[in-house]
């Protein structure tokens, strides 16, 4: 069976343009759905965060109205509660990529606060991308691509990529308050070839060993694709 590294944000808030703190973390279904898919097939998941911080779930992502009902919310919460790996994460600085068969990054606004500037995250993503081994990134987690830049150049430049769109950011009411917009910056500062699907619908882009997903609904699609690749 395979061993998959989940690189998860350790942030619990995101500082907005006006200086206020917006409570955040990782998005529940973006962790829980791929975790359930992979562990259900017998694969091992290991979690790592900046400085080994225990990840914080964005409580908004457990609201029934955000996940299609009360049953779905309870199921996500149950998966997270059962995931002992989330309570004993490794430090990103201690990770040896050769120990893992694939790398996955869930989103939530957390990565906009920490992974986008984290040198260890940038180093690990660069090594995973250039190694040719599977790299899966969903929703806001492509913010971590910004940390791969050296002298303004990223190894992700020219890759076909999707991420949480500016339109979706407007839909959650944060576009006007955000200090920066993910879609804009991965286009302009990373130099990816960006594409997108309809808002809130699953959308996946695969380019060589890099697979990206647009939004929370795309996480299960990425999880299933990971399962296919790891077989």
Secondary structure, DSSP 4 states (H G I P E B T S, - for coil): --EEEEE----SEEE-TTSPEEE--B-HHHHHHHHHHHHHTT-EEEEEEGGGPPP-B-GGGGSHHHHTSHHHHHHHHHHHHH-GGGGSPEEGGG--GGG-SEEEE--STHHHHTGGG-HHHHHHHHHHHHHT-EEEEETTGGGGGGGG-BTTB-TTTT-EE--S-HHHHHHTT-TTT-SS-HHHHIIIII--EE---STTS--EEEETTEEEESSGGGHHHHHHHHHHHH-
